[in-house]
Amino acid sequence: MNTQAPRWFTSSYSENGGQCVEVATNLAATHGTVPVRDSKNQSGPALNVRPAAFSTFLTALNSPEFGGF
């Protein structure tokens, strides 16, 4: 039984007054998921995303059409 807890964090780019999401990438290898939640509702639901899909999402955000980082 794996009881690893999510270690939530926000991006270092999240300085917009709390309008951001938190992710727990530490569960990708052991649970096969990257939980994502609203930082303003930490006790609310989390969206569980497969690691490959999360990686694709981050790659898209870094593309020139989204302004890149």
LUMDO-590145 format. One record per residue: residue number from 0; residue in three letters; z, y, x of N, C-alpha, C, O in turn. Coordinates in Angstrom, 2 decimals, decimal comma. Layout:
! LUMDO-590145
{r NUM; 'ALA'; {Z; Y; X}; {Z; Y; X}; {Z; Y; X}; {Z; Y; X}}
...
This chain:
! LUMDO-590145
{r 0; 'MET'; {0,00; -1,19; 0,84}; {0,00; 0,00; 0,00}; {0,00; 1,24; 0,88}; {0,81; 1,36; 1,80}}
{r 1; 'ASN'; {-0,90; 2,16; 0,60}; {-1,00; 3,39; 1,37}; {-0,39; 4,53; 0,55}; {-0,84; 4,81; -0,56}}
{r 2; 'THR'; {0,61; 5,17; 1,10}; {1,29; 6,25; 0,38}; {1,04; 7,61; 1,02}; {1,82; 8,54; 0,83}}
{r 3; 'GLN'; {-0,04; 7,72; 1,76}; {-0,36; 8,97; 2,43}; {-0,51; 10,09; 1,41}; {-1,24; 9,94; 0,42}}
{r 4; 'ALA'; {0,17; 11,20; 1,64}; {0,11; 12,35; 0,74}; {-0,99; 13,32; 1,20}; {-1,27; 13,42; 2,39}}
{r 5; 'PRO'; {-1,59; 14,01; 0,26}; {-2,60; 15,00; 0,64}; {-1,97; 16,16; 1,42}; {-0,88; 16,62; 1,07}}
{r 6; 'ARG'; {-2,66; 16,61; 2,45}; {-2,24; 17,81; 3,19}; {-3,22; 18,92; 2,80}; {-4,32; 19,02; 3,35}}
{r 7; 'TRP'; {-2,81; 19,72; 1,86}; {-3,66; 20,75; 1,29}; {-3,81; 21,93; 2,24}; {-2,86; 22,32; 2,92}}
{r 8; 'PHE'; {-5,02; 22,51; 2,28}; {-5,25; 23,73; 3,04}; {-6,39; 24,51; 2,41}; {-7,22; 23,97; 1,67}}
{r 9; 'THR'; {-6,42; 25,80; 2,72}; {-7,52; 26,66; 2,29}; {-8,30; 27,09; 3,52}; {-7,78; 27,04; 4,64}}
{r 10; 'SER'; {-9,50; 27,50; 3,32}; {-10,34; 27,95; 4,41}; {-9,77; 29,21; 5,05}; {-9,10; 30,01; 4,39}}
{r 11; 'SER'; {-10,02; 29,37; 6,33}; {-9,60; 30,59; 7,01}; {-10,38; 31,80; 6,49}; {-10,00; 32,94; 6,76}}
{r 12; 'TYR'; {-11,46; 31,57; 5,76}; {-12,25; 32,64; 5,16}; {-11,68; 33,08; 3,80}; {-12,22; 34,00; 3,18}}
{r 13; 'SER'; {-10,62; 32,44; 3,34}; {-10,08; 32,69; 2,00}; {-9,06; 33,81; 2,01}; {-7,86; 33,59; 1,86}}
{r 14; 'GLU'; {-9,54; 35,01; 2,19}; {-8,67; 36,19; 2,14}; {-9,13; 37,08; 1,00}; {-9,34; 38,28; 1,18}}
{r 15; 'ASN'; {-9,28; 36,48; -0,18}; {-9,85; 37,22; -1,31}; {-8,87; 37,39; -2,46}; {-9,29; 37,48; -3,61}}
{r 16; 'GLY'; {-7,59; 37,43; -2,19}; {-6,61; 37,66; -3,25}; {-6,27; 36,43; -4,05}; {-5,84; 36,56; -5,20}}
{r 17; 'GLY'; {-6,44; 35,25; -3,50}; {-6,02; 34,04; -4,19}; {-7,07; 33,36; -5,03}; {-6,77; 32,38; -5,72}}
{r 18; 'GLN'; {-8,30; 33,84; -5,00}; {-9,38; 33,23; -5,77}; {-10,08; 32,17; -4,92}; {-11,23; 32,34; -4,53}}
{r 19; 'CYS'; {-9,38; 31,07; -4,64}; {-9,96; 30,07; -3,75}; {-9,55; 28,66; -4,17}; {-8,81; 28,46; -5,14}}
{r 20; 'VAL'; {-10,04; 27,71; -3,43}; {-9,70; 26,31; -3,66}; {-8,99; 25,77; -2,44}; {-9,08; 26,32; -1,34}}
{r 21; 'GLU'; {-8,28; 24,66; -2,64}; {-7,63; 23,95; -1,55}; {-8,25; 22,57; -1,47}; {-8,65; 22,00; -2,48}}
{r 22; 'VAL'; {-8,33; 22,03; -0,26}; {-8,85; 20,68; -0,06}; {-7,86; 19,88; 0,78}; {-7,04; 20,45; 1,50}}
{r 23; 'ALA'; {-7,95; 18,57; 0,67}; {-7,11; 17,67; 1,45}; {-8,02; 16,65; 2,13}; {-8,19; 15,53; 1,65}}
{r 24; 'THR'; {-8,60; 17,06; 3,25}; {-9,55; 16,19; 3,94}; {-8,89; 15,01; 4,64}; {-9,58; 14,08; 5,07}}
{r 25; 'ASN'; {-7,57; 15,02; 4,75}; {-6,88; 13,92; 5,43}; {-6,99; 12,59; 4,69}; {-6,70; 11,55; 5,26}}
{r 26; 'LEU'; {-7,41; 12,61; 3,43}; {-7,52; 11,38; 2,65}; {-8,91; 10,76; 2,70}; {-9,13; 9,70; 2,12}}
{r 27; 'ALA'; {-9,85; 11,41; 3,37}; {-11,23; 10,92; 3,39}; {-11,34; 9,51; 3,96}; {-11,99; 8,65; 3,37}}
{r 28; 'ALA'; {-10,72; 9,26; 5,10}; {-10,84; 7,95; 5,76}; {-10,05; 6,86; 5,04}; {-10,53; 5,74; 4,90}}
{r 29; 'THR'; {-8,85; 7,18; 4,60}; {-7,99; 6,14; 4,03}; {-8,22; 5,89; 2,55}; {-8,03; 4,78; 2,06}}
{r 30; 'HIS'; {-8,64; 6,93; 1,82}; {-8,82; 6,80; 0,37}; {-10,26; 6,95; -0,09}; {-10,58; 6,67; -1,24}}
{r 31; 'GLY'; {-11,14; 7,37; 0,82}; {-12,54; 7,56; 0,46}; {-12,77; 8,71; -0,49}; {-13,70; 8,68; -1,30}}
{r 32; 'THR'; {-11,90; 9,74; -0,41}; {-12,02; 10,88; -1,31}; {-11,53; 12,14; -0,62}; {-10,68; 12,09; 0,27}}
{r 33; 'VAL'; {-12,07; 13,28; -1,06}; {-11,60; 14,59; -0,62}; {-11,16; 15,33; -1,89}; {-12,00; 15,84; -2,62}}
{r 34; 'PRO'; {-9,86; 15,38; -2,15}; {-9,39; 16,11; -3,33}; {-9,60; 17,62; -3,16}; {-9,42; 18,16; -2,07}}
{r 35; 'VAL'; {-9,98; 18,27; -4,25}; {-10,19; 19,72; -4,29}; {-9,43; 20,24; -5,51}; {-9,54; 19,67; -6,60}}
{r 36; 'ARG'; {-8,66; 21,32; -5,32}; {-7,91; 21,88; -6,46}; {-7,91; 23,40; -6,40}; {-8,23; 24,00; -5,38}}
{r 37; 'ASP'; {-7,55; 24,00; -7,51}; {-7,43; 25,45; -7,65}; {-6,14; 25,89; -6,97}; {-5,07; 25,38; -7,29}}
{r 38; 'SER'; {-6,23; 26,82; -6,05}; {-5,03; 27,25; -5,33}; {-4,03; 27,97; -6,23}; {-2,85; 28,04; -5,90}}
{r 39; 'LYS'; {-4,49; 28,51; -7,36}; {-3,59; 29,19; -8,28}; {-2,88; 28,23; -9,23}; {-1,92; 28,62; -9,90}}
{r 40; 'ASN'; {-3,33; 26,98; -9,28}; {-2,74; 25,99; -10,18}; {-2,49; 24,70; -9,40}; {-3,12; 23,67; -9,65}}
{r 41; 'GLN'; {-1,57; 24,76; -8,46}; {-1,35; 23,64; -7,55}; {-0,80; 22,40; -8,25}; {-0,94; 21,30; -7,71}}
{r 42; 'SER'; {-0,21; 22,53; -9,38}; {0,28; 21,36; -10,11}; {-0,77; 20,83; -11,09}; {-0,55; 19,82; -11,76}}
{r 43; 'GLY'; {-1,90; 21,52; -11,16}; {-2,98; 21,11; -12,06}; {-3,80; 19,97; -11,48}; {-3,44; 19,39; -10,46}}
{r 44; 'PRO'; {-4,88; 19,65; -12,15}; {-5,72; 18,51; -11,72}; {-6,48; 18,80; -10,43}; {-6,71; 19,95; -10,07}}
{r 45; 'ALA'; {-6,84; 17,74; -9,75}; {-7,68; 17,83; -8,56}; {-8,98; 17,08; -8,83}; {-8,99; 16,04; -9,49}}
{r 46; 'LEU'; {-10,04; 17,62; -8,32}; {-11,35; 16,98; -8,40}; {-11,51; 16,13; -7,15}; {-11,45; 16,65; -6,04}}
{r 47; 'ASN'; {-11,72; 14,83; -7,31}; {-11,89; 13,94; -6,17}; {-13,37; 13,78; -5,86}; {-14,15; 13,31; -6,69}}
{r 48; 'VAL'; {-13,75; 14,19; -4,65}; {-15,14; 14,19; -4,22}; {-15,30; 13,18; -3,08}; {-14,44; 13,09; -2,20}}
{r 49; 'ARG'; {-16,39; 12,42; -3,11}; {-16,65; 11,49; -2,01}; {-16,89; 12,28; -0,72}; {-17,48; 13,36; -0,76}}
{r 50; 'PRO'; {-16,44; 11,75; 0,42}; {-16,61; 12,48; 1,69}; {-18,06; 12,87; 1,99}; {-18,30; 13,98; 2,46}}
{r 51; 'ALA'; {-19,02; 12,00; 1,73}; {-20,42; 12,33; 2,00}; {-20,89; 13,50; 1,14}; {-21,62; 14,36; 1,62}}
{r 52; 'ALA'; {-20,47; 13,54; -0,11}; {-20,84; 14,64; -1,00}; {-20,18; 15,94; -0,55}; {-20,80; 17,00; -0,61}}
{r 53; 'PHE'; {-18,94; 15,87; -0,12}; {-18,24; 17,06; 0,37}; {-18,91; 17,60; 1,62}; {-19,08; 18,81; 1,76}}
{r 54; 'SER'; {-19,30; 16,72; 2,51}; {-20,01; 17,11; 3,73}; {-21,34; 17,79; 3,40}; {-21,70; 18,80; 4,00}}
{r 55; 'THR'; {-22,07; 17,22; 2,45}; {-23,34; 17,80; 2,02}; {-23,11; 19,19; 1,43}; {-23,89; 20,11; 1,69}}
{r 56; 'PHE'; {-22,06; 19,35; 0,64}; {-21,71; 20,63; 0,05}; {-21,43; 21,67; 1,14}; {-21,93; 22,80; 1,07}}
{r 57; 'LEU'; {-20,64; 21,30; 2,15}; {-20,33; 22,23; 3,24}; {-21,58; 22,59; 4,03}; {-21,74; 23,75; 4,43}}
{r 58; 'THR'; {-22,45; 21,63; 4,27}; {-23,70; 21,90; 4,98}; {-24,54; 22,91; 4,19}; {-25,13; 23,82; 4,77}}
{r 59; 'ALA'; {-24,60; 22,74; 2,88}; {-25,35; 23,67; 2,04}; {-24,76; 25,08; 2,11}; {-25,49; 26,06; 2,17}}
{r 60; 'LEU'; {-23,44; 25,18; 2,09}; {-22,80; 26,49; 2,17}; {-23,09; 27,19; 3,48}; {-23,15; 28,42; 3,54}}
{r 61; 'ASN'; {-23,28; 26,42; 4,53}; {-23,58; 26,98; 5,84}; {-25,06; 27,32; 6,04}; {-25,43; 27,86; 7,08}}
{r 62; 'SER'; {-25,89; 27,01; 5,06}; {-27,31; 27,26; 5,18}; {-27,60; 28,76; 4,99}; {-26,82; 29,47; 4,35}}
{r 63; 'PRO'; {-28,71; 29,24; 5,53}; {-29,06; 30,66; 5,41}; {-29,17; 31,14; 3,96}; {-28,86; 32,30; 3,67}}
{r 64; 'GLU'; {-29,61; 30,28; 3,06}; {-29,78; 30,76; 1,68}; {-28,47; 31,09; 0,99}; {-28,47; 31,80; -0,02}}
{r 65; 'PHE'; {-27,34; 30,58; 1,51}; {-26,02; 30,92; 0,98}; {-25,28; 31,88; 1,90}; {-24,09; 32,13; 1,70}}
{r 66; 'GLY'; {-25,95; 32,41; 2,88}; {-25,34; 33,38; 3,78}; {-24,77; 32,77; 5,05}; {-24,46; 33,50; 5,99}}
{r 67; 'GLY'; {-24,62; 31,45; 5,09}; {-24,10; 30,79; 6,27}; {-22,75; 31,32; 6,68}; {-22,28; 32,33; 6,15}}
{r 68; 'PHE'; {-22,13; 30,65; 7,60}; {-20,83; 31,12; 8,13}; {-20,97; 31,42; 9,58}; {-20,00; 31,82; 10,22}}
